[in-house]
Amino acid sequence: MATEATLTAERSAPRAMTFEEFHDWLDEDTWAELAQGEVIVMSPAGTGHQDVGGFLLAVLRCVAEQAQAGHVFGPPTLMRLEAADAAREPDVMYVAEGHAERIQRTYIDGPADLVVEILSASSRRRDRGDKYFEYERAGVPEYWLIDPERHLAEFYVLGADGVYEMAFGGRSGRFESSVLPGLWLDVEWLWQSPLPTVVSVLRQLGLV
């Protein structure tokens, strides 16, 4: 995800905030997250990060729409994780139709069924650390960590004991989602330059 930045004087906030206070304070021009009452303002993501995130957002959205299986969102959509005392803005998230009641007008109230974070040098520790355990604690069933710089992808699935298990990891190979019907991913697509067209991927998925 984007790199962290300290809260500026122009956009200051109390040191500690409840989710309700944070939600009221946040506006459409501010990209920020909340973790254990602390507001974290994010700086813009790099173009490579945005390319991969946009590619996955488009593919997942098309698969979900074709299967009428749910809804796909990208930033700045906020996901409230009450069980983890956090509110995050994942790079991509999918909410299954069976959990559509979690979709509120301005945020997702509860865990998405699938969350994707695109790693960068400054976000690896956070995405593999704080967010990993927040998503696990809140019950996000499937968590993808995509590292375009290192050409490495990791896919975690929540086990029956509520602990993440790595379902697949590496630089090549095929991963099939356990939560979004009809979705599989050739990991090498993510490292191509330029990225594959969405239409070409949908053809391989048998959707067009």
N, C-alpha and C positions, 0 to 999 in steps of 0.2 A: 504494500500500500504506500501512500505518500509518506514523506519524512515528517517527523514531529517538529513543531516550532513552539517556542514559548508564547504565552498569551501576551499580546501587545497592549500598550497603554490605551490605544484607540479602541480595542475590543476587549477590555478587561472584564473579568467576572469574579464572583466570590471564590475564595480558595476551595470551598466545598459546596457542592450543589446536590439537591435531590434530582431525580429524573425529571419531575414536573418543572422545577426551576430551570433546569438545563434546556428542556424542550421549549419553554417560554422565551428563554434568552436567545436560543439559536434562530438564525434566519437563513434564507436561501442562499445568501452570499458567503456564509461562513461554513467551512468544512471542519467539523470538530467531532470528537468522541468524548465519552464519559467513562471513567474507570474508577470505581470505589470513591465516587464523589469528586474526583479531580477532572477538570476540563482539559482536554488535549486538543489544541488547534493544529490542523494539519496543513502542510504546504503542498503546492500542486505537484502532481505526479509527472514523471518524465514521459516523453512521447512513446518510447518503447513499451513502457508499463501500460500506457493507455491503449496502445495497439493490441496487445495481448488481451487486456481486460475487455476491450470493445469486441474483439473477435469471439471470445467465450460468451459474452453477454448475448451477441446476436445468435450464435449457434444454439445456446440453451433456450433462448426465447422461442426460436423457431421449433425446436423439438417439443417444448412444453405446449405451444399453441397447437401443433399438429396432433398431439396426443390428447389435447384438452385436459392436461394433467395438472395445471397450476399456473403460477405467475413467476416471472423472472424480473429482478430489479438490479440496478447498479447505483453507484453513488450519485447524488447525496442522500439516498434512502437510509434512514436510521433503523437499526434493529435493537429493540430493547430486550435485554437479558436480565430480568429481575433476579433470577436465581444466582447470577454471577455478579450482581451489583455493577452492571456495565451497560453501555449503549454504544454500539459500534456501527460503522458504515463500511461494510465489506465491499470488495471490488465487484463481486457478483453474488447474488443469492437467489435461490429458488424456493418458493413456498408452494407446497402441494395443495391441490384443490381441497383436500380433506381438512386443511388447516387455514382455509381462506378467511376464517373469522379473525385471524391474527393481523390481517391487513387493515390498518387504520388509514385515515385520510393522510396523515403526515409521517407515519412510521409503522414498522412491523412490531406488534406487541407480542413478543415471544420468539423462540428460536426458528430460524428458517430451516428447511429440510436439507438444504445443501448450501454451503458457503465456500466461496473461492477468495483467496487472498493472493495477490501478485507480489512477490518479494522483491526488495531492492536491498542494496548494501546497508542502508540505514534502518530497514524495517524487519530484517531477518530475525533479530532477537525478539522483537515484540510479537511478530506473527507466529514464531515457533514457541514462544514463551507465554506471555500474558494472554494473548488471544486463544492460543491452543487450549489452555486450561479453562478459560472462560467459556468457550464454545462447548468443550467437553462437559463442564459442570452444568451448563444451561440445557444440554441435551440436543445439540445440533447433530443430526444423524450422520452427515457426511461432510468432511472438511478437506478441501483441496489446497495445497501449497504449491504454487507455481513460481519457479525461480528462472526467469529468462536469461539472466546473466550467466548462471552456471549450467544452464540447460538441464535442469533437474526438476522433476515433478514428484510430489508425494500425495497419496490419497488415503485418507483415514476414514474408517467407518466405526461408529459407536457400537461397542459390544453389548451383550446382554447385561454385563456388570456395570455398564455406564462408563467404561474406559475405552479410549480410542485404540483401535488396532490398525496397523498399516496394511491396507488391502493391496497396495501396489506402490512401487517407487522405482524411479530410474530415469534414464534419458531417452529410452525408446520402448516401444511395446504398446499394448492396447489395454485401456482400462474401461470397464463397463460400470456405469453408475448403478447403485443399488436402490436409489430413491426416485430417479427420473426415468420412466419407461422409455426405451428406445434410444437412450443416450449412451454412446461409447465414444472414446477419444483415442486417436492415434497420437501419442505424446509427441512424436517428431513433428507434427503439424505446428506445434508451438515454437519451434526453433527455426522454422523456415523464414527466409528473407527474400522477397516479401512473404507475408503470411498467406496461406491458401485463401482463396475467395470463399465466402460463406456458401455460395451456391455449389461450388465443387465439393465442399464438405457435406452439404445436405444430400447431394447425389450419392456419395459414399454411404451415407446413413440410410439411403433408400427413401428419402422424403420428397425428392423431386425427380 
